Amino acid sequence: MKRTCRLTAAVLLTAAVTAGTVTACGAAAETAVTTETYAYLPDHSVYFYDVDGGYSWAFREVDTLAVAGVIQGRGDHLFYPRNAITRADFIVMLDRAYGMSSALESGAVPAQQDFSDVPSTEYYAKSVAAARALGVATGTADNRFLPQQTMSRQDAMVFLKRTIDRTDLSLRSGSITGFTDAASVKEYAQEAVGALTNAKVIGGTNGKLNPTAPVTRAEMAVMLYRALHLTQNGGSGGAVYHERKDTVSLCIGAQSYSDAVSENYDPSVTYEGLVQYSGLRREGSTMYITIEGTHAIDREASYKNGEFTFNGDENGILGKYPAWPSPRASRITRSPHPSAPARNTAVAIRLSRTARSSRCIMSNK
């Protein structure tokens, strides 16, 4: 099987995320050095307070894309996962993931006429212009893009399919007749919806595609994560997303890693909380960890006025620590900020014994 992170067609673009990594494609190989023997496997996002245990289906995808700089919050430690995403913001996410603007700026593709409702001063203008130049974004008959309109699920699939078509991946056609609302998919979207469901990028909910429903920010993250982890099968099988059960997100001291591969994965074990590990290594851009056992440990802490107060003195965890300022996601393996609530109330936080003042190993339960 072939796994790729290169986009080709008229241009070459670089995807921001590949399977088993939190850094950009082609990262130099290095050896991870650590003196820690415990890691914390969260059941929530370590970047955004509101992507908690209720988003077990999305928090790893959100964190992986946050580390890669593909998605960002609103500067208050919140991601707003339930909010519908606009057409403009969806295109911005695609641009960050696939580097469409770089292709336009380099002259690899010629610029097209600007949409009449996309002012050049808007934050999304460059991304929309690049998407139009690459044939990803199209507008209305009167040259409007409708940037602030909510993105529907079927339109998101059309845009994503067009982007993947610009890569050296190929998607195989698929049937949507197995979904109870297949008749609701507009004719212009049927090819894209069929291809993405066949590739396992889209799975539907309770047998439905919900094509006209808005895409939430959490759904967008999962959709984009799967697209960036497509594997090209041999022959004419087409690219397919394969869910990997042996990958985990973890925190060690002040560093966090997304999509680390467990070398001794056991499907009968639930991997979360404080765990002991005997090996951590980087091969290429992928982290590998050997997990030995789990340990239950809880510490109480409160958050108020931008400051954490820890109640308990085991291993020196005592006193007050300021919360980190609002971060900007970057292509590194360091966790920029805590999963702290942006409101002036006390919350219970579970803290690992290796925490000290580390922010990434807290649970917002």
C-alpha positions as CSV (number, residue, x, y, z in Angstrom):
1,M,0.0,0.0,0.0
2,K,1.1,3.5,-0.7
3,R,0.6,6.4,1.8
4,T,1.2,9.8,0.5
5,C,1.3,13.4,1.6
6,R,2.0,15.0,-1.7
7,L,-0.6,16.7,-3.9
8,T,-0.1,16.7,-7.6
9,A,-1.9,17.6,-10.8
10,A,-1.2,20.9,-12.4
11,V,0.7,21.8,-9.2
12,L,2.4,20.2,-6.3
13,L,1.1,21.0,-2.8
14,T,2.2,19.6,0.6
15,A,-0.3,18.2,3.1
16,A,0.1,19.3,6.7
17,V,-0.6,16.0,8.4
18,T,0.3,12.3,7.7
19,A,-0.6,9.2,9.6
20,G,1.2,8.8,12.9
21,T,2.7,12.3,13.1
22,V,2.1,15.7,14.5
23,T,4.6,17.4,12.2
24,A,4.6,18.3,8.6
25,C,5.4,15.7,5.9
26,G,9.0,15.1,5.4
27,A,10.1,16.0,8.9
28,A,13.7,15.0,9.6
29,A,14.2,11.8,11.6
30,E,15.3,12.3,15.2
31,T,15.4,10.4,18.4
32,A,13.1,11.4,21.2
33,V,15.0,11.8,24.5
34,T,13.1,11.8,27.7
35,T,13.7,10.9,31.4
36,E,10.0,10.5,32.2
37,T,8.6,7.0,32.8
38,Y,4.9,8.0,32.9
39,A,2.6,9.4,30.2
40,Y,-0.9,10.7,30.4
41,L,-3.4,9.6,27.8
42,P,-6.2,12.1,27.9
43,D,-9.8,11.4,27.0
44,H,-10.3,15.0,25.9
45,S,-8.5,17.6,23.9
46,V,-5.4,19.1,25.4
47,Y,-5.9,22.3,23.4
48,F,-9.6,23.2,23.7
49,Y,-11.7,23.1,26.9
50,D,-14.9,22.5,25.1
51,V,-13.7,19.4,23.2
52,D,-14.1,17.1,26.2
53,G,-15.0,13.5,26.9
54,G,-18.3,14.0,25.0
55,Y,-16.2,14.2,21.8
56,S,-14.5,10.9,22.0
57,W,-15.1,10.5,18.3
58,A,-13.3,13.8,17.5
59,F,-10.8,15.0,20.1
60,R,-7.8,13.2,18.7
61,E,-8.5,14.5,15.2
62,V,-9.0,18.0,16.6
63,D,-5.7,17.9,18.4
64,T,-3.7,16.4,15.5
65,L,-5.0,19.2,13.2
66,A,-4.4,21.8,15.9
67,V,-0.7,20.8,16.2
68,A,-0.3,20.9,12.5
69,G,-1.8,24.4,12.4
70,V,-4.7,23.4,10.3
71,I,-7.4,24.4,12.8
72,Q,-7.4,27.0,15.5
73,G,-9.7,28.2,18.2
74,R,-11.0,31.6,19.0
75,G,-8.2,32.7,21.3
76,D,-10.0,31.7,24.5
77,H,-9.1,28.0,24.7
78,L,-12.4,27.2,23.0
79,F,-13.0,25.4,19.7
80,Y,-16.8,25.6,19.6
81,P,-17.2,22.1,18.1
82,R,-20.9,22.2,17.8
83,N,-21.0,25.4,15.8
84,A,-21.7,25.2,12.1
85,I,-18.8,26.1,9.9
86,T,-19.1,28.7,7.1
87,R,-18.1,28.2,3.5
88,A,-15.2,30.7,4.0
89,D,-13.8,28.9,7.0
90,F,-14.1,25.5,5.4
91,I,-12.0,26.8,2.5
92,V,-9.5,28.2,4.9
93,M,-9.1,24.8,6.6
94,L,-8.6,23.2,3.2
95,D,-5.9,25.7,2.4
96,R,-4.0,25.2,5.6
97,A,-4.2,21.5,5.1
98,Y,-3.1,21.4,1.5
99,G,-1.2,24.6,0.9
100,M,-3.4,25.9,-2.0
101,S,-2.4,29.5,-1.4
102,S,1.3,28.6,-1.9
103,A,0.6,27.3,-5.3
104,L,-1.2,30.4,-6.3
105,E,1.5,32.7,-4.9
106,S,4.2,30.8,-6.6
107,G,2.5,31.2,-10.0
108,A,2.0,27.5,-10.4
109,V,-1.6,28.1,-11.2
110,P,-3.0,31.3,-12.8
111,A,-5.4,33.5,-10.8
112,Q,-9.0,33.7,-11.7
113,Q,-11.6,36.4,-11.5
114,D,-12.3,37.3,-7.8
115,F,-15.8,36.6,-6.4
116,S,-17.8,39.8,-6.1
117,D,-18.7,39.1,-2.4
118,V,-15.1,38.3,-1.3
119,P,-13.3,41.5,-0.4
120,S,-9.5,41.3,-0.7
121,T,-9.2,42.6,2.8
122,E,-10.9,39.6,4.4
123,Y,-8.9,36.9,6.2
124,Y,-10.3,34.2,3.9
125,A,-9.8,36.1,0.6
126,K,-6.4,34.5,-0.3
127,S,-7.7,31.0,0.5
128,V,-10.8,31.4,-1.6
129,A,-8.9,32.9,-4.5
130,A,-6.5,29.9,-4.4
131,A,-9.4,27.4,-4.2
132,R,-11.0,29.0,-7.2
133,A,-7.8,29.0,-9.2
134,L,-7.4,25.2,-8.5
135,G,-11.0,24.5,-9.4
136,V,-12.0,23.6,-5.9
137,A,-14.4,26.5,-5.2
138,T,-17.1,27.5,-7.5
139,G,-19.7,30.2,-7.0
140,T,-23.1,31.2,-8.2
141,A,-24.1,32.2,-11.7
142,D,-23.7,35.9,-10.7
143,N,-20.2,35.4,-9.4
144,R,-20.8,35.2,-5.7
145,F,-19.2,32.7,-3.3
146,L,-21.5,33.3,-0.3
147,P,-18.6,33.1,2.2
148,Q,-20.7,33.6,5.3
149,Q,-23.3,31.0,4.4
150,T,-23.3,27.8,6.4
151,M,-21.5,25.0,4.7
152,S,-23.8,22.0,4.0
153,R,-22.4,18.5,4.3
154,Q,-22.9,17.7,0.6
155,D,-21.1,20.9,-0.4
156,A,-18.2,20.2,2.0
157,M,-17.9,16.8,0.3
158,V,-17.8,18.3,-3.1
159,F,-15.0,20.8,-2.1
160,L,-13.0,18.0,-0.4
161,K,-13.4,15.6,-3.3
162,R,-12.1,18.3,-5.7
163,T,-9.1,18.9,-3.5
164,I,-8.3,15.2,-3.3
165,D,-8.6,15.0,-7.1
166,R,-5.7,17.4,-7.3
167,T,-3.5,14.9,-5.5
168,D,-1.8,11.8,-6.7
169,L,-4.5,9.8,-4.8
170,S,-7.4,8.5,-6.8
171,L,-10.9,7.9,-5.3
172,R,-13.0,5.1,-6.5
173,S,-16.7,5.7,-7.3
174,G,-19.2,4.5,-4.8
175,S,-22.9,3.9,-4.4
176,I,-25.0,5.8,-1.8
177,T,-28.1,3.7,-2.2
178,G,-27.5,2.1,1.1
179,F,-28.3,5.3,2.9
180,T,-32.0,6.0,3.7
181,D,-31.8,9.6,2.6
182,A,-29.7,9.1,-0.6
183,A,-32.5,10.7,-2.7
184,S,-31.9,14.0,-0.8
185,V,-28.4,14.3,-2.2
186,K,-28.3,16.8,-5.0
187,E,-27.2,15.6,-8.5
188,Y,-24.1,17.8,-8.5
189,A,-22.9,16.2,-5.2
190,Q,-23.7,12.6,-5.8
191,E,-20.3,11.7,-7.3
192,A,-18.4,13.3,-4.5
193,V,-20.6,11.8,-1.8
194,G,-20.3,8.4,-3.3
195,A,-16.5,8.6,-3.6
196,L,-16.0,9.8,0.0
197,T,-18.3,7.3,1.5
198,N,-16.6,4.5,-0.5
199,A,-13.2,5.8,0.8
200,K,-14.5,5.7,4.4
201,V,-14.0,9.4,4.8
202,I,-17.7,9.8,5.4
203,G,-19.7,7.2,7.4
204,G,-23.1,8.7,7.9
205,T,-25.1,8.7,11.1
206,N,-27.7,6.1,11.8
207,G,-27.9,5.1,8.1
208,K,-28.3,8.7,7.0
209,L,-26.0,11.1,5.1
210,N,-27.9,14.3,6.2
211,P,-26.6,16.0,3.0
212,T,-28.3,19.4,3.6
213,A,-27.4,19.6,7.3
214,P,-24.7,22.1,8.2
215,V,-21.2,20.8,8.9
216,T,-20.1,21.4,12.5
217,R,-16.6,22.3,13.4
218,A,-16.0,18.9,15.0
219,E,-17.3,17.1,12.0
220,M,-15.1,19.2,9.8
221,A,-12.1,18.2,11.8
222,V,-12.9,14.4,11.5
223,M,-13.6,14.7,7.8
224,L,-10.4,16.5,7.1
225,Y,-8.3,14.3,9.3
226,R,-9.5,11.2,7.5
227,A,-8.9,12.8,4.1
228,L,-5.3,13.6,5.1
229,H,-4.8,9.9,6.2
230,L,-6.1,8.2,3.1
231,T,-4.1,5.2,1.9
232,Q,-3.7,4.4,-1.8
233,N,-4.4,0.8,-2.3
234,G,-2.8,-1.2,-5.1
235,G,-4.6,-1.8,-8.4
236,S,-7.9,0.0,-9.0
237,G,-9.1,-0.1,-5.4
238,G,-8.8,3.6,-4.9
239,A,-7.7,5.4,-1.8
240,V,-9.3,4.4,1.5
241,Y,-9.2,5.6,5.1
242,H,-8.2,2.9,7.5
243,E,-8.9,3.6,11.2
244,R,-5.9,2.7,13.3
245,K,-6.8,1.4,16.8
246,D,-3.1,1.3,17.8
247,T,-2.6,5.0,17.8
248,V,-2.9,7.2,20.9
249,S,-2.6,10.8,21.9
250,L,-0.4,11.3,25.0
251,C,1.3,13.9,27.2
252,I,4.8,13.4,28.7
253,G,5.8,16.3,30.9
254,A,5.2,19.5,28.9
255,Q,5.1,17.8,25.5
256,S,2.1,16.3,23.8
257,Y,2.0,13.8,20.9
258,S,-0.8,13.0,18.6
259,D,-1.2,9.7,16.7
260,A,1.7,8.0,18.5
261,V,1.8,4.3,17.6
262,S,1.6,1.8,20.4
263,E,4.1,-0.9,19.6
264,N,2.5,-3.4,22.0
265,Y,-1.1,-2.6,21.3
266,D,-3.7,-4.9,23.0
267,P,-7.3,-4.5,21.8
268,S,-8.6,-5.7,25.1
269,V,-7.0,-2.8,27.0
270,T,-8.5,0.7,27.4
271,Y,-5.7,3.2,26.9
272,E,-6.4,6.3,28.9
273,G,-5.3,8.0,32.0
274,L,-1.8,7.7,33.6
275,V,0.3,5.0,32.0
276,Q,3.8,3.7,32.5
277,Y,5.9,3.3,29.4
278,S,9.3,1.7,28.7
279,G,10.1,3.1,25.3
280,L,9.5,6.2,23.3
281,R,11.1,6.7,19.9
282,R,10.7,8.7,16.7
283,E,11.1,7.1,13.4
284,G,10.9,9.6,10.6
285,S,7.9,11.7,11.5
286,T,6.1,9.0,13.5
287,M,6.3,8.5,17.3
288,Y,6.3,5.0,18.7
289,I,5.6,4.2,22.4
290,T,5.6,0.9,24.4
291,I,3.0,1.1,27.2
292,E,3.5,-1.2,30.2
293,G,0.6,-0.5,32.6
294,T,-2.0,2.0,33.8
295,H,-2.3,3.8,37.1
296,A,-5.2,5.7,38.6
297,I,-4.3,8.9,40.4
298,D,-6.4,12.0,40.9
299,R,-5.6,15.5,42.2
300,E,-8.0,18.3,42.7
301,A,-7.4,21.7,41.3
302,S,-9.4,24.9,40.7
303,Y,-9.3,27.5,38.0
304,K,-10.2,31.1,38.8
305,N,-9.2,34.5,37.4
306,G,-6.8,32.9,35.0
307,E,-4.9,30.9,37.7
308,F,-4.7,27.3,38.7
309,T,-4.6,26.3,42.4
310,F,-3.6,22.8,43.2
311,N,-4.8,21.2,46.4
312,G,-2.4,18.4,47.4
313,D,1.3,18.3,48.0
314,E,2.4,14.9,46.7
315,N,5.5,15.2,44.5
316,G,5.4,19.0,45.1
317,I,2.1,19.7,43.4
318,L,1.0,22.6,45.6
319,G,0.4,26.3,45.1
320,K,-0.8,28.5,42.4
321,Y,0.2,28.6,38.7
322,P,-0.9,31.1,36.0
323,A,-2.8,29.6,33.1
324,W,-0.9,29.9,29.8
325,P,-1.9,32.8,27.5
326,S,-4.0,32.1,24.4
327,P,-1.7,30.3,22.0
328,R,-1.4,29.9,18.3
329,A,-1.2,26.3,17.1
330,S,2.1,25.5,15.4
331,R,3.8,22.5,13.8
332,I,5.6,21.2,16.9
333,T,5.0,18.5,19.4
334,R,4.7,20.8,22.3
335,S,1.3,21.4,23.8
336,P,0.8,25.2,23.7
337,H,-1.9,25.6,26.3
338,P,-4.1,23.9,28.9
339,S,-7.6,22.6,28.5
340,A,-8.8,25.3,30.8
341,P,-12.2,26.9,30.9
342,A,-12.4,30.6,29.8
343,R,-14.7,31.6,32.6
344,N,-14.4,32.6,36.2
345,T,-15.5,29.4,37.9
346,A,-13.9,26.6,39.7
347,V,-13.7,23.2,38.0
348,A,-12.3,19.8,39.0
349,I,-9.2,18.8,37.2
350,R,-7.5,15.5,37.3
351,L,-3.7,15.8,37.5
352,S,-1.0,13.2,36.9
353,R,1.8,12.7,39.4
354,T,4.3,13.7,36.8
355,A,2.5,17.0,36.2
356,R,4.3,19.5,38.3
357,S,3.1,22.7,36.5
358,S,2.6,21.0,33.2
359,R,-0.7,22.0,31.5
360,C,-1.2,19.3,28.9
361,I,-1.8,16.4,31.3
362,M,-4.9,17.8,32.9
363,S,-8.4,16.5,32.4
364,N,-11.3,18.8,32.6
365,K,-13.5,16.3,34.3
